[in-house]
Each structure stands twice: as C-alpha cells, then as structure tokens.
Amino acid sequence: MSTPNENNLDPALFSATVTSLTHSFGDSTRRKVYFYLRDNPGATAGELALHCEVHANVIRHHLERLTEGGYVTFDNVPKTTVGRPAKGYRTLDESVMMEGSVRRDALLVALLEMALERLGPDASEAMAHDVGIEYGRTLVEAVGSSDSTRSVKTAMVSIAGLLTAHGFNARAEGDDAASSVVSDNCPFGSAAQHHPVLCAVDRGLIAGMLEGLGAERTNVTLTSKALGDDTCRVTA
C-alpha cells in the first residue's frame, strides 16, 4: 500500500498520514489481516482467524482498529442457518482513506498543537510525560510480564521490540551500566518540531514501561532531534 507523496502534502497532513498508517498497521497480525482482505474481499472473522492462526476475538480487535481507521469496512453476509448474519470484510480504496481517517487525524494534530500553545510549556511537558507514563504501563500490561525484576539492559531490549511493533522503529543500545532505546521514527512527525515538549511523551513512555517490566531503575534521561540533539534517545 502506498502513502501519498510528501511533496504533495502540507507538513501537518503528511505527518497525520504517517501517524494514521503507523497507528493502524504497526502490528504484524493487523498487516496480515489487511493484506488478506485486499486479496480476499468478503472474508469473515472466522476465515481470518484460520489464516492468521489466532483466536477469532483477536481478529475482531484488529478488524475494529482497521475499521475505525477507515481502512476496512464490512457488509452483512446472509446466513442459511438461524442467527445473526456474518460480517464480510473488505478493504477501502486509498482515496476513501485520505478523505476519511487521514483528514480526521490532521484535525486532531491541529487541535493538539493549539492545546499545547494554550497550556504553555511547563504544563504541556508535564501532561506529555504523564500521558507517556500511562501509555507505557498499558503497553506492558497488554503483553504481560513473566519476570518480577529485570535488568535495565534486558528491559530495554523488550521495550525496543514492543515499540517497534507499534511503529516506532526502535532499537536498544548500551549495557547494564547505561542502556538506551533509540527511536528512528517519531510518531508526532512535524508536530514535535514545532512543540518539542511532546518529546516528554517518550521519556514518560520508557519510564512507564520500565516500571511495568519491574526494571531495577526507572529514572530516565532524554535526547531528541526536536531539541537539537543528534538522536532521539531515552537512557536509564
């Protein structure tokens, strides 16, 4: 699936395009669902569960996310037996996606930027950090944790994997003395360049995930390209 050419979009809309795609396709199973539907329009959740080798409830979760994003829709399929009709899912063409979800996300980015301007830098940074903390805890809770305590190095490797699965393109670097997660894909795009306080989300995100994984240290420091640094790096 292609994305719109950056040169044909204003920065906010291009950023929203990338954010929308990352949000909807950061999960490998979700990508598998989308590609199967593209080749097999009308497939049901049961058929997708067999194809992806996961439980039907997992498939329904991914279908809901893709539907909410404007990438997939469904039609009711008549049944020959008693009961509710099944849903046959199919992908929407890219022009529909641009008119729907991406324009909606562009509006949300504009709303976010105005909110940050009105809050001021201190309150905005505190809010961004708190959002990151809560979201980091939620990510860890979603996958579960078998270890009660982990070294920071081990935790950072797990965190990099989780973030990459969510579209951050992250990698772990360092050792037990100082371990980092480096991200090559900012989910905020150009919005972070205009409002570097958003980088506090990354700082809170890693801290929240370290806490959720039971790491021995949870205090972190941050460098960010939006702040003039060479890399976007969170170190514990």
Contacts in CASP RR format, 6 or more apart in sequence:
PFRMAT RR
TARGET T0000
AUTHOR 0000-0000-0000
METHOD contacts of the structure
MODEL  1
MSTPNENNLDPALFSATVTSLTHSFGDSTRRKVYFYLRDNPGATAGELAL
HCEVHANVIRHHLERLTEGGYVTFDNVPKTTVGRPAKGYRTLDESVMMEG
SVRRDALLVALLEMALERLGPDASEAMAHDVGIEYGRTLVEAVGSSDSTR
SVKTAMVSIAGLLTAHGFNARAEGDDAASSVVSDNCPFGSAAQHHPVLCA
VDRGLIAGMLEGLGAERTNVTLTSKALGDDTCRVTA
1 34 0 8 1.000
1 94 0 8 1.000
2 94 0 8 1.000
3 17 0 8 1.000
3 18 0 8 1.000
3 21 0 8 1.000
4 14 0 8 1.000
4 17 0 8 1.000
4 98 0 8 1.000
6 14 0 8 1.000
9 17 0 8 1.000
11 190 0 8 1.000
12 106 0 8 1.000
12 109 0 8 1.000
12 110 0 8 1.000
12 190 0 8 1.000
12 191 0 8 1.000
13 102 0 8 1.000
13 103 0 8 1.000
13 106 0 8 1.000
14 190 0 8 1.000
15 109 0 8 1.000
15 188 0 8 1.000
15 189 0 8 1.000
15 190 0 8 1.000
15 191 0 8 1.000
16 102 0 8 1.000
16 103 0 8 1.000
16 105 0 8 1.000
16 106 0 8 1.000
16 108 0 8 1.000
16 109 0 8 1.000
17 98 0 8 1.000
17 102 0 8 1.000
17 105 0 8 1.000
18 189 0 8 1.000
19 105 0 8 1.000
19 109 0 8 1.000
19 187 0 8 1.000
19 188 0 8 1.000
19 189 0 8 1.000
20 69 0 8 1.000
20 97 0 8 1.000
20 101 0 8 1.000
20 102 0 8 1.000
20 105 0 8 1.000
22 166 0 8 1.000
22 167 0 8 1.000
22 185 0 8 1.000
22 187 0 8 1.000
23 69 0 8 1.000
24 30 0 8 1.000
24 65 0 8 1.000
24 66 0 8 1.000
24 69 0 8 1.000
24 71 0 8 1.000
24 101 0 8 1.000
25 31 0 8 1.000
25 34 0 8 1.000
26 165 0 8 1.000
26 166 0 8 1.000
26 167 0 8 1.000
27 62 0 8 1.000
27 165 0 8 1.000
27 166 0 8 1.000
28 165 0 8 1.000
29 52 0 8 1.000
29 54 0 8 1.000
29 58 0 8 1.000
29 62 0 8 1.000
30 62 0 8 1.000
30 65 0 8 1.000
30 66 0 8 1.000
32 51 0 8 1.000
32 52 0 8 1.000
33 48 0 8 1.000
33 52 0 8 1.000
33 59 0 8 1.000
33 62 0 8 1.000
33 63 0 8 1.000
33 66 0 8 1.000
34 66 0 8 1.000
34 71 0 8 1.000
34 72 0 8 1.000
34 91 0 8 1.000
36 43 0 8 1.000
36 48 0 8 1.000
36 51 0 8 1.000
36 52 0 8 1.000
37 43 0 8 1.000
37 48 0 8 1.000
37 72 0 8 1.000
37 89 0 8 1.000
37 90 0 8 1.000
37 91 0 8 1.000
38 91 0 8 1.000
40 47 0 8 1.000
41 89 0 8 1.000
41 90 0 8 1.000
41 91 0 8 1.000
42 74 0 8 1.000
42 75 0 8 1.000
42 77 0 8 1.000
42 88 0 8 1.000
42 89 0 8 1.000
42 90 0 8 1.000
43 51 0 8 1.000
43 88 0 8 1.000
43 89 0 8 1.000
44 77 0 8 1.000
44 86 0 8 1.000
44 87 0 8 1.000
44 88 0 8 1.000
44 89 0 8 1.000
45 56 0 8 1.000
45 59 0 8 1.000
45 60 0 8 1.000
45 63 0 8 1.000
45 86 0 8 1.000
45 87 0 8 1.000
45 89 0 8 1.000
46 56 0 8 1.000
46 59 0 8 1.000
48 59 0 8 1.000
48 63 0 8 1.000
48 89 0 8 1.000
49 55 0 8 1.000
49 56 0 8 1.000
49 58 0 8 1.000
49 59 0 8 1.000
52 58 0 8 1.000
52 59 0 8 1.000
63 72 0 8 1.000
63 74 0 8 1.000
63 89 0 8 1.000
66 72 0 8 1.000
67 73 0 8 1.000
67 74 0 8 1.000
69 97 0 8 1.000
69 101 0 8 1.000
70 92 0 8 1.000
70 96 0 8 1.000
70 97 0 8 1.000
70 100 0 8 1.000
70 101 0 8 1.000
71 91 0 8 1.000
71 92 0 8 1.000
71 97 0 8 1.000
71 101 0 8 1.000
72 89 0 8 1.000
72 90 0 8 1.000
72 91 0 8 1.000
72 92 0 8 1.000
73 89 0 8 1.000
73 90 0 8 1.000
73 92 0 8 1.000
74 87 0 8 1.000
74 88 0 8 1.000
74 89 0 8 1.000
74 90 0 8 1.000
75 87 0 8 1.000
75 88 0 8 1.000
75 90 0 8 1.000
76 85 0 8 1.000
76 86 0 8 1.000
76 87 0 8 1.000
76 88 0 8 1.000
77 85 0 8 1.000
77 86 0 8 1.000
77 87 0 8 1.000
77 88 0 8 1.000
78 85 0 8 1.000
79 85 0 8 1.000
79 86 0 8 1.000
109 191 0 8 1.000
112 191 0 8 1.000
113 191 0 8 1.000
113 194 0 8 1.000
113 195 0 8 1.000
116 124 0 8 1.000
116 195 0 8 1.000
116 197 0 8 1.000
116 198 0 8 1.000
117 195 0 8 1.000
119 127 0 8 1.000
121 197 0 8 1.000
124 195 0 8 1.000
124 197 0 8 1.000
125 197 0 8 1.000
125 200 0 8 1.000
126 200 0 8 1.000
128 197 0 8 1.000
128 198 0 8 1.000
128 199 0 8 1.000
128 200 0 8 1.000
128 201 0 8 1.000
129 200 0 8 1.000
129 201 0 8 1.000
129 203 0 8 1.000
129 204 0 8 1.000
130 204 0 8 1.000
131 201 0 8 1.000
132 200 0 8 1.000
132 201 0 8 1.000
132 202 0 8 1.000
132 203 0 8 1.000
132 204 0 8 1.000
132 205 0 8 1.000
132 207 0 8 1.000
132 208 0 8 1.000
133 204 0 8 1.000
133 205 0 8 1.000
133 207 0 8 1.000
133 208 0 8 1.000
133 211 0 8 1.000
134 208 0 8 1.000
135 201 0 8 1.000
135 205 0 8 1.000
136 204 0 8 1.000
136 205 0 8 1.000
136 206 0 8 1.000
136 208 0 8 1.000
136 209 0 8 1.000
136 212 0 8 1.000
137 208 0 8 1.000
137 209 0 8 1.000
137 211 0 8 1.000
137 212 0 8 1.000
139 162 0 8 1.000
139 166 0 8 1.000
139 205 0 8 1.000
139 209 0 8 1.000
140 162 0 8 1.000
140 208 0 8 1.000
140 209 0 8 1.000
140 212 0 8 1.000
140 213 0 8 1.000
141 212 0 8 1.000
143 162 0 8 1.000
145 212 0 8 1.000
145 213 0 8 1.000
145 214 0 8 1.000
147 213 0 8 1.000
147 214 0 8 1.000
148 214 0 8 1.000
149 214 0 8 1.000
149 215 0 8 1.000
149 216 0 8 1.000
150 158 0 8 1.000
150 213 0 8 1.000
150 214 0 8 1.000
150 215 0 8 1.000
150 216 0 8 1.000
151 176 0 8 1.000
151 215 0 8 1.000
151 216 0 8 1.000
152 176 0 8 1.000
152 179 0 8 1.000
152 210 0 8 1.000
152 215 0 8 1.000
152 216 0 8 1.000
152 217 0 8 1.000
152 236 0 8 1.000
153 172 0 8 1.000
153 174 0 8 1.000
153 175 0 8 1.000
153 176 0 8 1.000
153 179 0 8 1.000
155 179 0 8 1.000
155 209 0 8 1.000
155 210 0 8 1.000
155 213 0 8 1.000
155 214 0 8 1.000
155 215 0 8 1.000
156 172 0 8 1.000
156 174 0 8 1.000
156 179 0 8 1.000
156 180 0 8 1.000
156 181 0 8 1.000
156 210 0 8 1.000
156 236 0 8 1.000
157 172 0 8 1.000
158 213 0 8 1.000
159 170 0 8 1.000
159 172 0 8 1.000
159 181 0 8 1.000
159 206 0 8 1.000
159 209 0 8 1.000
159 210 0 8 1.000
159 213 0 8 1.000
160 170 0 8 1.000
160 171 0 8 1.000
160 172 0 8 1.000
160 181 0 8 1.000
161 170 0 8 1.000
162 209 0 8 1.000
163 170 0 8 1.000
163 181 0 8 1.000
163 183 0 8 1.000
163 205 0 8 1.000
164 170 0 8 1.000
164 171 0 8 1.000
167 185 0 8 1.000
167 187 0 8 1.000
168 183 0 8 1.000
168 185 0 8 1.000
168 187 0 8 1.000
169 183 0 8 1.000
169 184 0 8 1.000
169 185 0 8 1.000
170 181 0 8 1.000
170 182 0 8 1.000
170 183 0 8 1.000
170 184 0 8 1.000
170 185 0 8 1.000
171 181 0 8 1.000
171 182 0 8 1.000
171 184 0 8 1.000
172 179 0 8 1.000
172 180 0 8 1.000
172 181 0 8 1.000
172 182 0 8 1.000
173 179 0 8 1.000
173 180 0 8 1.000
173 181 0 8 1.000
173 182 0 8 1.000
173 233 0 8 1.000
174 180 0 8 1.000
178 235 0 8 1.000
178 236 0 8 1.000
179 235 0 8 1.000
179 236 0 8 1.000
180 233 0 8 1.000
180 234 0 8 1.000
180 235 0 8 1.000
180 236 0 8 1.000
181 206 0 8 1.000
181 233 0 8 1.000
181 234 0 8 1.000
182 231 0 8 1.000
182 232 0 8 1.000
182 233 0 8 1.000
183 202 0 8 1.000
183 232 0 8 1.000
183 233 0 8 1.000
183 234 0 8 1.000
184 232 0 8 1.000
186 192 0 8 1.000
186 225 0 8 1.000
186 226 0 8 1.000
186 232 0 8 1.000
188 198 0 8 1.000
188 201 0 8 1.000
191 198 0 8 1.000
192 198 0 8 1.000
192 199 0 8 1.000
192 224 0 8 1.000
192 226 0 8 1.000
193 226 0 8 1.000
196 224 0 8 1.000
196 226 0 8 1.000
196 227 0 8 1.000
198 226 0 8 1.000
199 222 0 8 1.000
199 224 0 8 1.000
199 226 0 8 1.000
199 227 0 8 1.000
199 232 0 8 1.000
200 222 0 8 1.000
202 222 0 8 1.000
202 224 0 8 1.000
202 232 0 8 1.000
202 234 0 8 1.000
203 220 0 8 1.000
203 221 0 8 1.000
203 222 0 8 1.000
203 234 0 8 1.000
204 220 0 8 1.000
205 234 0 8 1.000
206 220 0 8 1.000
206 234 0 8 1.000
206 236 0 8 1.000
207 218 0 8 1.000
207 219 0 8 1.000
207 220 0 8 1.000
208 218 0 8 1.000
210 217 0 8 1.000
210 218 0 8 1.000
210 220 0 8 1.000
210 236 0 8 1.000
211 218 0 8 1.000
215 236 0 8 1.000
217 236 0 8 1.000
218 236 0 8 1.000
219 236 0 8 1.000
220 234 0 8 1.000
220 235 0 8 1.000
220 236 0 8 1.000
221 234 0 8 1.000
221 235 0 8 1.000
222 233 0 8 1.000
222 234 0 8 1.000
222 235 0 8 1.000
223 229 0 8 1.000
223 230 0 8 1.000
223 231 0 8 1.000
223 232 0 8 1.000
223 233 0 8 1.000
223 235 0 8 1.000
224 232 0 8 1.000
224 233 0 8 1.000
225 231 0 8 1.000
225 232 0 8 1.000
226 232 0 8 1.000
END
